[in-house]
Amino acid sequence: MITAETIKINKAPKSRIEEVDFNDLEFGKVISDHMFISDYSDGEWNNVRIEPFGQISFSPTILALHYGQMVFEGMKAFHMQDGNISIFRIEKHYERFMRSLERMCMPPMSYRLFEESITNLIKLDAAWVPKSAGSSLYIRPFVFASEERFGVKISSEYKYIIFSGPVGPYYDKPLRVKVEHQFVRAARGGTGYAKCAGNYGASFYPAHLAKMQGFDQVLWTDGSPDLNIEESGTMNVMFVIDGVLVTPPLSDSILDGVTRDSFLTLAHELGVHTQQRTVSALELEEALKNNILQEAFGTGTAALSTYIQSIDIKGKDYSVPVPGENGVMTRIKNLLMDIRTGKAPDKYNWNTLIKIGQ
Ligand SMILES: *Cc1c(COP(=O)(O)O)cnc(C)c1O
């Protein structure tokens, strides 16, 4: 069994934190002092340890590099107003991580290992959790196939690694998106619900083409002639249609976003009706023409939520209202931020607390 005592900790001799300008954090650039590592072989996660963050070396033959067994998570820790640290919805991230691992034929781990690995790492690097409003410590757990062998097979060895890095507030400019009708991100029966690296690799080319045409992102569809909307870039997507918060229902081609789930829960709390149902591009077009599409936005851990200001449907560009502070999106976002920093009660037990100074 994994406990704080069984994690071998090799502390960095000197922190790098003095070198970091916390007022100018480029997303994904700055890494905290330590990383967690565990090796899987003979059917078990072994050798659990925390080391100074640094390079790791492996053979060019490791299976992850060739056949893509690689899944990850993305979550955040926050500085709370009482000085402690909260980590947002570890359990929900764990459940998804296990579903991703299973889909890629990779071994599960106990909740205990997942939770202890994250909390012990963040405790050690607590000084790296930024204090300014809207900032957070991004946490990246991932597992990849590390068996050294180039023949096609399911790997029998894996590495589980976690590192973290401080990220600043995300200044989100409303997005211009297009309904993608040539490419799909995920197909029925595919890997769309798994957070596997290959899904991202496959989405880059369509996203790149859309950028060249002046869009920020694509609105993915299910590839059917109805153009049923699925996600927006690497975020889940939500619409406010005639006062109701509408989002496509989960399926094997839609990623079960933790932010999506949190938004749906908080919408109820704020008295906003929600519907998880199919939304086609044609319905969006009708709603836009009738002026009942009141908001459109993406949700995800990195930005939390970002407004969509225009949607291109088959070459025709429609603008979408971007309401200010009274918008459904902004009200939910503010409540969510208050829960994470301890300004609003944590009714749903979403925060895992790390007490500082104990
Ligand atoms: C990670 C991810 C999301 C957002 O999930 P969160 O848990 O809210 O961060 C949405 N769509 C895709 C494809 C993703 O990979």
The ligand as an SDF file (V2000), in Angstrom:
LIG
                    3D

 15 15  0  0  0  0  0  0  0  0999 V2000
   -9.3310   17.7120  -21.2900 C   0  0  0  0  0  0  0  0  0  0  0  0
  -10.3810   17.9070  -22.3370 C   0  0  0  0  0  0  0  0  0  0  0  0
  -11.5480   18.6440  -22.1040 C   0  0  0  0  0  0  0  0  0  0  0  0
  -11.8170   19.4000  -20.8230 C   0  0  0  0  0  0  0  0  0  0  0  0
  -11.8810   18.6020  -19.7040 O   0  0  0  0  0  0  0  0  0  0  0  0
  -11.6990   19.2500  -18.2540 P   0  0  0  0  0  0  0  0  0  0  0  0
  -11.7360   18.0800  -17.3390 O   0  0  0  0  0  0  0  0  0  0  0  0
  -12.8240   20.1760  -18.0650 O   0  0  0  0  0  0  0  0  0  0  0  0
  -10.3840   19.9480  -18.2770 O   0  0  0  0  0  0  0  0  0  0  0  0
  -12.5010   18.7120  -23.1060 C   0  0  0  0  0  0  0  0  0  0  0  0
  -12.3110   18.1030  -24.2970 N   0  0  0  0  0  0  0  0  0  0  0  0
  -11.1960   17.4010  -24.5700 C   0  0  0  0  0  0  0  0  0  0  0  0
  -11.0570   16.7610  -25.8880 C   0  0  0  0  0  0  0  0  0  0  0  0
  -10.1950   17.2820  -23.6040 C   0  0  0  0  0  0  0  0  0  0  0  0
   -9.0920   16.5800  -23.8870 O   0  0  0  0  0  0  0  0  0  0  0  0
  1  2  1  0
  2  3  1  0
  2 14  2  0
  3  4  1  0
  3 10  2  0
  4  5  1  0
  5  6  1  0
  6  7  2  0
  6  8  1  0
  6  9  1  0
 10 11  1  0
 11 12  2  0
 12 13  1  0
 12 14  1  0
 14 15  1  0
M  END
$$$$
